[in-house]
Amino acid sequence: MKRSIDLFSGLLGLLICSPFILLMALLVRLDSPGNPFFTQVRVGKNGKHFIIFKIRTLYREHFGIVPDEEGPCDYRITRLGKYLRVSKLDELPQLLNVIFGHMSLVGPRPDIPEQACSYTPFQRQRLLIKPGLTGVAQISGNTLLSWPDRIALDIWYIKNWSCLLDFKIILFTLLAIIQGESLNADPFGLHSQLADKNKTVSVERTTE
């Protein structure tokens, strides 16, 4: 059922958003040189790697060292990139990842392989389902939360998944985009449980 909803919503969303994605790509290309799209290897369900698609928000489209004749990489966010990140519009190309089956509309955000390799057994539970465009952590403070808190929220979602929960998360995501990230955002009343969750993470880390 989740896959059917993802496929239908992904196709419909891409059909509606395609003109905006192309417009953003054009504006990004005019704002700074380089490929307007950004791709990167991420870790999906059961640790399987896939290529994620985004609108570029940095001055260079690639990470790492570039040939000397091109100059050093510039990791600064572009003028347009700041707005794209705040509004989450740079994530729209990931509708393709949803259609291809790499991602779901709702789930833990996909991590990079280097970080996923260092997961504890507790944290590896994030890989039990497909990563998502948005999730519980994204509507409950997101980057303002600590990394262990975000993992705890992702695992709570995995254990409590339902279609109704996905629908609520999507609605709260739209609200979060309009209002911005805030530590006061706690739509499911989970912040009070995070301390106990983090004790589990802490214990696992000290026993490795």
N, C-alpha and C positions, 0 to 999 in steps of 0.2 A: 504493500500500500504506500509506504513512504517513497519507494522508487517511482511509482506511478505518479504521485503528486509532484515529485521533483522534476520528472521528465515533462509533464504537462506545463507546470509553472515555469520551468526553465525555457521551454520553447516559446511560450507566450511572452515571458519577460524579455527574451532576446529579440523577438519580433518588435516589441514596443520600444525597447531601449537601443536598438541598432543605430538609428539616426543620431542619438545622443552620444553613443560610443564613438561613432565616426567623427562627429563634431569635436569631441574632446581630443581625439587623436590628432586632428588637424590643428587645434589650438595648441596642443603640447608641442607639436613639431614646429609651429611658428614661434613658440615661446623659447625653445632651446633646441640645439642640434641633436640629432640622434633618432633612433627608432622610438616612435611614440608609445609602443607597447613594451611591456617588461615581462619576461618569463623567468621562472626560477624553479628548481627542483624542490618539491615538498614531499612530506611523508603522509600517506593516506592510510586507509583501513588495513590492519594487519601488517603495518610497516611497509607497504608497497609504495614505491616512489612514483610520482607523476609530475608533469609540468603544469605549473599554475600560471594563469594569464592575468595581467593587470595593466592599467594605464600607467605609464612611467611618471614618477613624481620627483625623481632626482635628475641632476644635470647629465649624468651618464646612464645609459641603459644597461650597462653591465657592471657587475661587482668584480673586484680583484684587480690585477695588474693589466694594464693595456700596453700596446707597443709604444716605444719611446716617442715615435713620431706623432703620436696622437696626444701626448702629454699625460700627466697624472690624472687618475680618476677624481672626479669632483662629487663628493657625497652629499653636497648641500641640496636641500629641497628647492625646487624651482618656485617661481612666483605663483604659477598656476597650481603647482603640486601641493602647496599649503592648503588651498581651498579644496582640492580633490580629496586630500586625506581627511580633512575635517568632515566633509560631506559624505565620505565613503564612496564617492562616484568612481574612484580609481579601481574599485572592486567589481564593477559591473561586468567586465569581460569574463569573470569567473562563472557567469551563467553558462559559458561553453563547457567549463569543467563539470558543472551539474548535468548538462545534457550528455556529455561523454561518460558519465558515471563515476568520475573521479571524486566528486564532492556531492554533498546534499545541500539543500537550502539552509538547514539548521544542523549544527553539530559543533564540535570543538574546532577552533581555527587550526589549519594545517601548519605544522612546524617544519623547520629545515632539518635535513638529515643529521647535521652535526649536533644539534641540540637533542634530537630524538634518541641518538645513540647513548646519551647520558641519562636517559630516563631511569628512574627507580621502578621496581615492580608495580608500585602503587600508581605512578605516573603513566606507565604503559597501558593502563586501562583506557586512556584517551584514544588508543588505536583500535579499540574494539568495534568502532563504527566509522563510517565515512566522516571526514571533516566537513565543516559547513561554511556557508557565507556569513552566517551569524550564529550566535549561541547565547547561552545564559550569561557567560562572563561578559559578553559585549554589551549587554543591557544592564549590567550590575556594577558598572564602574570601569570595566575594560582595562586600559593601560594604567589607570590610577590604582588598580589593585596590584597586590604582589603576585609574583609568578605562582607560588603555592596556592594562593586564593583562587586564581583563575583555573588551575588544574582541578581543585576541589569542586568548583562549580561545574566544570565539564563532566566530571565523574558523577556528580549528582544528576545531571541531565541524562546521562547514559542509563542510570538506574531507574529513572522516573519517566522515560520517554513515553509520549503518546502523541497522536495527531493533534489533539486539542492543545497540548503544551507547545508543539511546533507553531501552531497558529497564533498563540498568545505571544511567543517570542518574536515572531515576525512583526506583529503589531507594535510591541514594545521597542523593536529595532527602529521602526519608522519614527517613533516618539523620541528615541535617543538621538537620532540624526538631527531632528529639529531642535531639540533642547541642548544637545551636546553631552559629553561624558561628565558624570558626576558621581562622587562616592556616596551621595545620598540616594542614588538610584538602586533600589532593592525591591523590584516588583514581586518577588516570590518570598520575601522575608528570609533570605538565606544568610545574610551577613553574620547573624548571631551564631550560626553553626560553623563558621569558617575556622574559628580558633581550634575547635576539636578536630576538624579535618586536618589542619596543619600539624597537629601533634602526631598524626599518623605519618605524614610526610617526613617530619623531623626524625622520628624513630627509625624509619627505613633508611634515611641518609646516613645516620650514625652507625648502622649495622653493616653497611656495604664494605 
